[in-house]
Amino acid sequence: MTTYREVYEAWESDPEGFWMQAAEAIDWVKKPSRALFDENTPFYEWFSDGLVNSCHNAVDRHVAAGRGDQVAIIYDSPVTGRKAKITYRELQGRVARLAGALRARGVEKGDRVVIYMPMVPEALEAMLACARIGAIHSVVFGGFAANELAVRIDDAEPKAVIAASCGIEPGRIVEYKPLLDGAIEMARHKPDFCVILQREECPADLTGGRDLDWHAFQEGAEPAECVPVEGNHPAYILYTSGTTGQPKGVVRPTAGNLVALNWTMKNIYGVEPGEVYWAASDVGWVVGHSYICYGPLVHGNTTIVFEGKPIGTPDAGTFWRMIEEHEVRALFTAPTAFRAIKRADPEGEFLKKYDTSALRTLFLAGERADPDTITWAEERLGVPVIDHWWQTETGWAIAANPVGIELLAIKPGSPSVPMPGYDVHVLDDEGNDLPPGELGAITIKLPLPPGTLSTLWNADERYVSAYLSTFPGHYETGDAGYIDEDGYLYIMARTDDVINVAGHRLSTGAMEEVLASHPDVAECAVIGVADDLKGQLPLGFLCLNAGCEKPHGEVVAEVVALVRERIGPVAAFKQAVVVERLPKTRSGKILRATMVRIANGEEFRMPATIDDPAILDEIRAALASLGYPK
């Protein structure tokens, strides 16, 4: 049996051969002559002279191989009570017809299409229809504010926008159409037309001459064939928040995306074609692109489009119902989802109502997975819980435990080891490699592997300045951490979250790990606040488990003592406050930088991705109770 070490060394010794072999698993119209094209450094390209089509690889080839009756997409919507199954053959028909209707309206190869939709199968159909005719899609998270959508419309300059009339959240309907209308009004660039999927919960008024009904616009359309595109042709643009407020449009080239994602399905996630794979995320995020749409479908899996939440739709047992009902083999979600389930149901009572024996592995990513949450999930589910680490920019895991090659020892707190293609380094401020165990900036030596970003949309210089300038020859991840003696990587914080207490560089992630280990703490965050004497001081925020009756002051005293015991007096951890909830993005990342600015009394821009702006008022009040800002 092949080991991880053998596979990684095979890549190290012959990167070209490794990726050319992986490319054999993809259907090519014209095979590439080589893997890496490095004539224009630091802009690297993969499989550039090949010809390929993403939609063919995700849909048509499975139908041609006799698997048209296999379910491609399971739609499960606890917020509407609707469920549906779509076979590969049905998906082929739907996507070809939608692509034909877009083409009849003038959308061609290279044109951009913005997709602004909730978690419905039509969102995937829209992505695949663009890919079918070589159009470049840019999915914007459904319900994003009008000004944020306008900024993305101006940057991508789409010929069309595909949207739904509304999204449905627990207890409320989010009308998308007024947001879309407002965005188009604000935007300098005006799309030629919009396609609106009318949802019966909240149909929208269509603007004459611009807006077309999803179904009516497809009537009589000639189904489109797959258009071959070059390997370096952008499959999509995905915007990620920029520090300047101007979002960064990550460009994902077509061939590398197909080759890398297909390789990961078996080697990282350990699933076989035909099995059910569920990424409980959203199409608006990179996980939705890589592991709701392209990865599972290219590999021939059944993917799940889930329109619900881990709790409240209807309860903390919804994930367990999904696993039982759909025989989910691998589940991929954010640690924040499991922290929410754990907080609502600390003893796992809901789990006892369902048979989750189909599940082989749980994968976590998107936010640091604290050891306490991993242990809680492992003990209750009885399967390996795999933390893995990647970014919007990389499109797939930088570090993981490759269960399809071999299940390595799990070290809670570590996303395990670098994947083939990633030469990971931990550097000091001068760019020197640090010894095992020392905290530094995590970088990846260039070139990045297939499936990662090639540049930022219409912003080559910004790509270089944002990622490649701090450490020449390396991609700067923006994360801080260390590598241990066994080669396991530990992500301790964003580089911005490493705090300097009286000259000591300390990781907020290490402190959060200690806080999370307290039996009454469901979720926590640590930030560094300005201090005249020590430069910065750590400050903790605690969310307590449901049913915890202990006085807040007692819990705070206990966690302060815990940090002193496990990290030491050097941490100077003396303050924490109990809050009902933490401010987060819709994908579950805690908005620590915003909390820091509030604590320090600095101006800040309301984060576009914030889940609920009202939470910031609660954070303000909690900080005020401690005397912040000073």
RACORSUL-V350602 format. One line per field, one symbol per residue. burial: I if it has 24 or more other ideal C-beta (glycine too) atoms within 12 Angstrom, else O. A space follows every 10 residues. Layout:
burial = ???
This chain:
burial = OOOIOOIIOO IOOOIIOIII OIIOIIIIIO OIOOIIIOOO OIIIIIIIII IIIIIIIIII IIIOOOIOOI IIIIIIIIII OOIOIIOIOI IIIIIIIIII IIIIIOIIIO IIIIIIIIII IIIIIIIIII IIIIIIIIII IIIIIIOIII IIIIIIIIII IIIIIIIIIO OOIIIIIOII IOIIOOIOIO IIIIIIIIIO IIOIOIOOOI IIIIOOIIOO IOIIOIIIII IIIIIIIIII IIOOOOIIII IIIIIIIIII IIIIIIIIII IOIOIIIIII IIIIIIIIII IIIIIIIIII IIIIIIIIII IOIOIIIIII IIIOIIIIII IIIIIIIIII IIIIIIOIOI IOOIOIOIII IIIIIIIIII IIIIOIIIOI IOIIIIIIII IIIIIIIIII IIIIIOOIOI IIIIIIIIII IIIIIIIOOO OOOIOOOOII IIIIIIIIII IIIIIIIOIO OIIOOIIIOO IOOIIIIIII IIIOOOOIII IIIIIOIIII IOOOIIIIII IIIIIIIIOI IIIIIIIIII OOOOOIIIII IIIIIOOOOO OIOOIIOIII OIIOOOIOOO IIIIIIIIIO IIIIIIIIII IIIIIIIIII OOOOOOIIII IOOOIIOIII OIIOOIOIOO
